[in-house]
Amino acid sequence: MMTAKQWNFFAVAFLGWTWDAVDFFTVSLTATDIAKTFDKEVSEITWGITLVLMLRSVGALIFGLAGDKWGRKWPFIANLFLFIVLEIGTGFAQTYSGFLACRALFGIAMGGLYGNAA
């Protein structure tokens, strides 16, 4: 049986994962519009999606090790903060390079959710 505190942690992790999926598919569904904004091909925009997927394991490793060293709570909170900042920051990217950098860091933060929630 899980305690109320454990249920709350589960709910936060589940909502974080759900919001991650919303963001991931929002970029996928708007790739054509993003390509027009940066005057790039759609295939170049989808490279940002590939970066997110490639760097998830790096984030899981970094935040998983941090969770092992300092406990799960504070690395998870720091990871959620980073995740939110990068998610919002993607919308404010002014250049294609900035977009890719933000998506790469977002991939690390996305993987960190799995590293701590597991």
C-alpha positions in Angstrom: 0.0 0.0 0.0 1.3 3.4 -0.9 1.1 6.3 1.5 -0.4 9.7 0.6 3.0 11.1 0.2 3.9 8.3 -2.3 0.7 8.9 -4.2 1.5 12.6 -4.5 5.0 11.8 -5.8 3.5 9.4 -8.3 0.9 12.0 -9.4 3.7 14.6 -9.9 5.8 12.2 -11.9 2.8 11.1 -14.0 1.8 14.7 -14.7 5.4 15.6 -15.6 5.5 12.7 -18.1 2.1 13.8 -19.5 3.3 17.4 -20.0 6.4 16.0 -21.6 4.3 14.2 -24.2 2.2 17.3 -24.8 5.3 19.3 -25.6 7.0 16.6 -27.6 4.0 16.2 -29.9 3.3 19.9 -30.1 6.7 20.5 -31.7 6.0 17.5 -34.0 2.6 18.9 -35.1 3.9 22.4 -35.7 7.1 21.5 -37.5 5.9 23.1 -40.7 5.2 26.4 -39.0 8.5 26.3 -37.1 10.3 25.6 -40.4 8.7 28.7 -42.0 9.6 30.8 -38.9 13.3 29.9 -39.2 13.3 29.7 -43.0 14.5 26.1 -42.9 13.3 22.8 -44.3 10.9 20.6 -42.2 13.6 17.9 -42.1 15.9 20.4 -40.4 13.3 21.2 -37.7 12.7 17.5 -37.1 16.5 17.3 -36.3 15.5 19.1 -33.1 13.1 16.2 -32.3 15.9 13.7 -33.0 18.2 15.6 -30.6 15.5 15.4 -27.8 15.2 11.6 -28.3 19.0 11.0 -28.5 19.8 13.0 -25.3 17.2 11.4 -23.1 19.6 8.7 -21.9 22.2 11.4 -21.0 19.6 13.1 -18.8 18.5 9.8 -17.2 22.1 9.1 -16.4 22.9 12.5 -15.0 19.8 12.9 -12.9 19.7 9.3 -11.9 23.2 9.5 -10.5 22.3 12.8 -8.8 19.2 11.1 -7.3 21.4 8.2 -6.0 23.8 10.6 -4.4 21.5 13.3 -2.9 18.2 11.5 -2.8 15.4 11.7 -5.4 13.5 14.7 -4.1 15.8 17.7 -4.8 17.3 16.5 -8.1 13.7 15.7 -9.3 12.6 19.2 -8.3 15.6 20.8 -10.0 14.9 18.7 -13.1 11.3 19.8 -13.2 12.3 23.4 -12.9 14.9 23.0 -15.8 12.3 21.1 -17.8 9.7 23.9 -17.5 12.3 26.7 -18.3 13.5 24.9 -21.4 10.0 24.1 -22.5 9.0 27.7 -22.3 12.4 28.8 -23.7 11.8 26.8 -26.9 9.0 29.2 -27.8 11.3 32.2 -27.4 14.2 30.9 -29.6 15.2 33.6 -32.0 17.5 31.5 -34.2 17.6 28.0 -35.5 20.8 27.3 -33.5 19.1 28.5 -30.4 16.1 26.3 -31.2 18.4 23.2 -31.5 20.3 24.1 -28.4 17.1 24.5 -26.4 15.8 21.2 -27.7 19.0 19.4 -26.9 18.9 20.6 -23.3 15.2 19.8 -23.2 16.1 16.2 -24.2 18.5 16.0 -21.2 15.8 17.3 -18.9 13.2 14.9 -20.4 15.5 12.0 -19.7 16.1 13.3 -16.2 12.4 12.8 -15.4 12.8 9.1 -16.2 16.0 8.8 -14.3 14.5 10.1 -11.0 10.9 8.8 -11.4 12.1 5.3 -12.1 
